[in-house]
Amino acid sequence: MNDVMIILERGNSLLLAERKDTGYADGLLNLPSGKVEHNEDVYDAAIREAEEEIGVRLRREALRLVHAMYFRNPEGQTRIGWFFATDEWDVEPFNAEPHKCAGVAWHHRDHLPDNTVRYNALGIGHYIKGEPISVHWHDSHMS
């Protein structure tokens, strides 16, 4: 499974959304993100997800692939996360999916809230350190 995460940057801040009524990680903060659909590349998926979730249009040329992560979540599912960063978009981001999102807000990239989804927080951290790829293998038997 391939996921895309969009890091909208405004100075040292980035945009996070609060999940609600999705059945997974509700109440936690995450980057605008989603799954890559059939017949879609990762750039197209990032552009689509940004428009669907936060109402902004992104140009393919403005997206920088800043990190790739191989990740196994607590449920044992493996995924590849493609993290894109950009500081260019057309309108002020807003909550375009109020049925799945409680709101969006800017947060300092070096001080993410404790309730940020781990998958996203790890990717952001690697991006800030300039690390292009990582592997995170959640082991439910570890404490």
Backbone bond lengths (Angstrom), bond angles and torsions (degrees), N, CA, C in turn:
res aa  C-N    CA-C-N  psi(-1)  N-CA   C-N-CA  omega(-1)  CA-C   N-CA-C  phi
1 M - - - 1.450 - - 1.530 107.99 -
2 N 1.301 115.97 132.39 1.462 122.19 177.38 1.522 109.77 -107.88
3 D 1.327 115.45 133.16 1.462 122.73 176.63 1.522 108.78 -118.51
4 V 1.326 115.93 151.92 1.460 121.14 171.78 1.522 108.66 -119.79
5 M 1.322 116.64 139.32 1.446 123.69 175.67 1.528 107.63 -124.98
6 I 1.328 115.95 134.51 1.456 120.69 -177.00 1.524 108.79 -111.21
7 I 1.323 115.28 120.26 1.458 121.67 177.44 1.528 106.99 -99.74
8 L 1.343 116.11 99.47 1.459 120.59 173.54 1.519 106.91 -82.80
9 E 1.324 115.87 121.22 1.463 120.72 -176.16 1.524 111.01 -108.94
10 R 1.317 114.90 133.98 1.463 122.76 173.09 1.518 105.51 -132.84
11 G 1.336 115.59 96.76 1.462 119.18 -173.07 1.516 108.88 63.78
12 N 1.333 116.78 -126.12 1.464 122.04 178.54 1.525 112.62 -94.47
13 S 1.317 117.06 11.47 1.456 121.04 -179.39 1.520 110.84 -107.44
14 L 1.330 114.69 155.53 1.460 120.85 174.35 1.518 108.74 -138.31
15 L 1.320 114.70 158.23 1.459 120.94 -174.10 1.523 111.09 -92.04
16 L 1.333 115.59 129.62 1.462 121.71 174.78 1.528 108.59 -124.37
17 A 1.332 115.01 150.34 1.463 121.96 179.22 1.524 108.92 -118.05
18 E 1.336 116.54 145.77 1.464 120.94 177.60 1.524 110.03 -95.06
19 R 1.315 115.78 120.28 1.466 121.82 -178.77 1.531 110.43 -71.22
20 K 1.339 115.69 143.15 1.466 119.67 173.60 1.524 109.71 -151.94
21 D 1.317 115.63 145.80 1.464 123.63 174.20 1.529 114.02 53.93
22 T 1.334 116.75 33.02 1.465 119.96 178.32 1.523 111.59 -103.26
23 G 1.331 116.13 -18.39 1.453 120.24 -176.38 1.519 113.27 87.43
24 Y 1.323 117.28 -2.62 1.466 120.52 178.33 1.527 109.12 -141.99
25 A 1.308 116.58 123.45 1.469 124.09 175.51 1.526 113.07 58.02
26 D 1.328 116.60 28.62 1.462 119.10 178.08 1.521 110.43 -60.29
27 G 1.336 116.53 138.93 1.450 122.56 -176.99 1.518 113.81 89.64
28 L 1.335 116.38 -10.03 1.462 120.19 177.86 1.522 110.17 -95.28
29 L 1.327 114.93 159.52 1.466 121.37 179.94 1.525 109.64 -97.89
30 N 1.321 115.76 141.10 1.462 119.95 176.60 1.522 110.04 -146.04
31 L 1.315 113.80 163.55 1.457 120.66 174.54 1.524 108.53 -71.27
32 P 1.335 118.18 154.60 1.458 118.49 168.24 1.532 106.69 -55.14
33 S 1.322 116.54 129.32 1.460 118.81 -169.78 1.516 111.16 -164.52
34 G 1.329 114.46 171.78 1.450 119.46 176.16 1.509 111.80 174.36
35 K 1.313 114.70 -177.41 1.458 121.72 -178.82 1.518 110.70 -88.41
36 V 1.325 115.01 147.41 1.467 120.99 174.20 1.526 106.65 -77.48
37 E 1.316 116.11 127.00 1.459 120.96 -178.92 1.526 111.21 -89.10
38 H 1.334 115.34 162.70 1.463 122.37 178.02 1.536 109.80 -55.01
39 N 1.316 117.11 139.72 1.473 123.45 -179.62 1.527 113.26 63.31
40 E 1.318 116.81 30.57 1.458 121.98 -179.54 1.521 107.49 -134.14
41 D 1.333 118.19 136.18 1.462 118.67 173.96 1.527 109.03 -90.85
42 V 1.323 116.61 173.14 1.464 119.73 -174.08 1.529 112.66 -65.41
43 Y 1.322 117.54 -31.89 1.468 120.10 177.35 1.528 110.12 -67.96
44 D 1.331 116.65 -46.50 1.469 120.20 178.68 1.523 110.46 -60.38
45 A 1.334 117.12 -40.00 1.456 120.87 179.74 1.530 110.76 -63.60
46 A 1.325 117.70 -42.89 1.468 120.89 179.21 1.530 110.55 -62.92
47 I 1.302 117.11 -43.23 1.467 121.49 179.09 1.528 110.03 -62.51
48 R 1.336 117.33 -45.80 1.468 121.70 -179.96 1.523 110.87 -63.22
49 E 1.327 116.94 -48.82 1.467 120.43 -177.80 1.528 111.80 -61.65
50 A 1.324 118.02 -40.49 1.473 120.68 178.85 1.523 110.56 -60.94
51 E 1.317 116.59 -42.52 1.468 118.91 179.92 1.527 110.71 -68.88
52 E 1.328 117.32 -42.84 1.469 120.33 -178.76 1.526 112.28 -65.45
53 E 1.323 117.36 -42.45 1.461 120.49 -171.69 1.519 114.95 -90.19
54 I 1.341 116.96 -37.79 1.470 118.30 -175.01 1.529 113.04 -127.74
55 G 1.331 117.00 12.28 1.454 121.87 171.14 1.511 117.01 67.16
56 V 1.330 118.03 19.43 1.465 119.88 -179.65 1.518 110.52 -110.35
57 R 1.304 114.93 149.12 1.457 120.72 173.94 1.522 108.38 -102.49
58 L 1.321 113.45 131.03 1.464 120.40 179.71 1.520 108.97 -113.21
59 R 1.313 114.95 144.97 1.463 120.00 173.33 1.523 108.35 -91.92
60 R 1.300 115.38 137.62 1.465 121.57 179.22 1.528 110.77 -52.79
61 E 1.331 116.71 -42.39 1.469 121.60 -178.10 1.526 112.84 -66.08
62 A 1.335 117.17 -20.84 1.463 121.02 -178.49 1.533 112.06 -88.85
63 L 1.331 117.40 -9.08 1.463 121.06 179.29 1.528 110.23 -86.64
64 R 1.335 115.31 127.55 1.467 121.01 176.53 1.526 107.87 -110.55
65 L 1.326 116.84 122.21 1.462 120.07 174.25 1.531 106.44 -73.07
66 V 1.340 116.63 113.98 1.464 120.17 -172.96 1.519 113.74 -110.94
67 H 1.337 117.13 -14.74 1.460 118.82 179.06 1.525 109.45 -165.31
68 A 1.335 115.45 145.45 1.468 122.31 171.27 1.524 107.19 -126.03
69 M 1.334 115.91 135.78 1.456 120.48 -176.31 1.527 110.70 -131.59
70 Y 1.329 115.51 131.45 1.457 121.39 169.02 1.518 105.06 -94.75
71 F 1.331 117.09 123.20 1.458 121.27 -169.06 1.523 110.36 -136.36
72 R 1.323 115.97 134.67 1.464 120.44 169.81 1.517 106.84 -114.30
73 N 1.330 115.83 122.00 1.459 120.62 -176.45 1.525 111.35 -82.81
74 P 1.338 117.88 174.09 1.466 120.90 -178.12 1.530 113.41 -59.18
75 E 1.327 117.57 -25.04 1.463 121.44 178.83 1.521 112.70 -81.97
76 G 1.343 117.53 -2.08 1.454 122.22 177.56 1.512 114.62 88.95
77 Q 1.334 117.93 4.76 1.467 121.08 178.33 1.525 109.42 -82.88
78 T 1.324 115.74 137.36 1.459 119.30 176.65 1.522 109.24 -102.11
79 R 1.310 114.81 147.34 1.463 121.37 -179.00 1.521 109.32 -150.37
80 I 1.299 114.68 161.19 1.457 121.12 172.26 1.516 106.98 -114.69
81 G 1.311 116.12 123.89 1.461 122.15 179.59 1.512 110.39 -103.42
82 W 1.318 115.51 127.36 1.462 123.54 178.07 1.523 107.11 -107.18
83 F 1.324 117.07 112.88 1.459 122.40 -177.81 1.524 109.55 -99.87
84 F 1.322 115.44 121.41 1.463 121.98 178.70 1.520 108.73 -112.95
85 A 1.327 116.83 142.72 1.459 121.70 175.32 1.519 108.82 -120.55
86 T 1.326 114.52 148.41 1.459 120.61 174.89 1.522 109.37 -157.51
87 D 1.312 115.26 151.88 1.463 120.39 172.31 1.527 109.79 -121.27
88 E 1.340 115.72 20.19 1.468 121.61 179.77 1.519 110.29 -126.55
89 W 1.327 116.47 124.63 1.458 122.89 172.87 1.509 107.43 -156.12
90 D 1.341 116.61 170.88 1.456 119.84 -168.08 1.527 116.22 -91.43
91 V 1.325 119.53 -35.05 1.467 122.19 -178.42 1.525 108.87 -134.67
92 E 1.333 116.04 167.59 1.461 119.95 177.57 1.531 109.39 -63.56
93 P 1.332 117.79 126.89 1.468 120.11 179.44 1.533 111.20 -60.04
94 F 1.323 115.61 145.27 1.460 121.50 178.19 1.529 108.93 -146.17
95 N 1.299 116.28 168.30 1.462 121.77 178.86 1.527 108.65 -77.64
96 A 1.318 116.43 98.14 1.462 121.56 -178.30 1.527 112.49 -89.16
97 E 1.325 117.80 -4.35 1.468 122.04 179.13 1.533 110.28 -130.00
98 P 1.336 118.03 66.18 1.468 119.85 -176.24 1.526 113.65 -62.46
99 H 1.315 118.30 -17.23 1.464 121.08 177.07 1.535 111.84 -76.87
100 K 1.353 117.66 -15.03 1.469 121.77 179.81 1.525 113.00 -124.74
101 C 1.330 115.99 -1.77 1.466 120.32 -173.35 1.527 109.30 -140.71
102 A 1.337 116.21 131.94 1.465 121.22 179.26 1.525 111.98 -83.82
103 G 1.334 117.74 -13.46 1.457 120.58 179.44 1.514 111.41 154.71
104 V 1.322 115.36 166.00 1.463 121.79 177.78 1.521 108.66 -123.65
105 A 1.342 116.08 149.26 1.461 120.85 179.89 1.526 109.65 -155.83
106 W 1.322 115.24 154.90 1.460 122.11 177.35 1.522 109.61 -87.03
107 H 1.325 116.18 139.08 1.467 122.46 -179.79 1.523 108.70 -135.43
108 H 1.345 115.80 145.52 1.462 119.83 177.67 1.525 108.67 -65.28
109 R 1.309 115.94 131.23 1.475 120.69 -174.09 1.526 113.04 -64.91
110 D 1.327 117.63 -24.88 1.464 120.72 -179.69 1.524 112.79 -90.14
111 H 1.327 117.68 -4.01 1.471 121.89 -177.75 1.523 109.02 -138.20
112 L 1.327 115.70 63.75 1.457 119.43 -179.72 1.523 110.17 -68.11
113 P 1.327 117.28 144.47 1.469 119.64 177.05 1.533 110.92 -60.28
114 D 1.321 115.55 150.87 1.462 121.16 -179.14 1.523 112.53 -61.67
115 N 1.324 117.44 -23.41 1.461 120.21 -178.14 1.531 112.57 -94.85
116 T 1.333 116.35 27.63 1.462 120.78 173.82 1.527 108.68 -80.83
117 V 1.323 116.84 135.34 1.465 121.39 178.38 1.527 108.73 -53.02
118 R 1.321 117.15 131.10 1.476 122.28 -174.83 1.527 112.06 -56.15
119 Y 1.310 117.55 -46.19 1.465 123.89 179.62 1.535 109.97 -52.42
120 N 1.321 116.92 -46.23 1.455 121.69 -179.76 1.520 112.05 -71.79
121 A 1.332 117.06 -44.31 1.465 120.43 -179.37 1.524 111.24 -61.19
122 L 1.328 116.76 -40.23 1.466 120.27 177.81 1.528 110.69 -62.46
123 G 1.319 117.04 -46.95 1.462 120.82 -179.56 1.518 112.34 -61.75
124 I 1.325 116.53 -42.65 1.467 120.95 178.13 1.527 109.62 -61.81
125 G 1.327 116.25 -44.35 1.465 120.03 179.11 1.513 112.98 -60.23
126 H 1.319 116.86 -43.52 1.466 120.39 178.02 1.532 110.55 -64.44
127 Y 1.317 117.07 -40.90 1.467 121.06 178.30 1.529 110.39 -59.91
128 I 1.318 116.89 -47.66 1.468 121.09 -179.08 1.527 110.76 -59.73
129 K 1.337 116.81 -36.49 1.469 121.00 179.06 1.524 112.86 -80.73
130 G 1.328 117.78 -4.15 1.464 120.80 -179.97 1.521 113.45 77.46
131 E 1.319 117.39 22.70 1.461 121.99 -179.19 1.523 109.30 -93.33
132 P 1.329 118.88 115.33 1.460 121.18 -171.67 1.521 115.83 -76.48
133 I 1.341 118.36 -20.79 1.462 119.79 -176.53 1.522 109.82 -148.36
134 S 1.351 115.33 149.07 1.463 119.76 178.33 1.521 109.92 -151.14
135 V 1.328 114.26 162.98 1.457 122.70 175.26 1.521 107.16 -128.75
136 H 1.327 115.96 127.34 1.468 121.39 177.51 1.515 107.16 -130.02
137 W 1.306 114.60 113.52 1.450 122.29 -173.15 1.516 107.17 -112.98
138 H 1.320 117.83 95.26 1.471 121.39 -179.22 1.523 108.79 -66.97
139 D 1.304 115.61 127.52 1.456 121.41 177.18 1.515 107.78 -114.12
140 S 1.318 116.81 107.91 1.451 120.76 -176.43 1.526 112.91 -66.10
141 H 1.335 117.15 -13.03 1.462 120.19 179.05 1.523 112.74 -89.23
142 M 1.321 116.43 -6.82 1.462 119.63 178.61 1.526 109.22 -88.77
143 S 1.307 116.92 149.26 1.459 120.08 178.33 1.511 110.87 -92.66
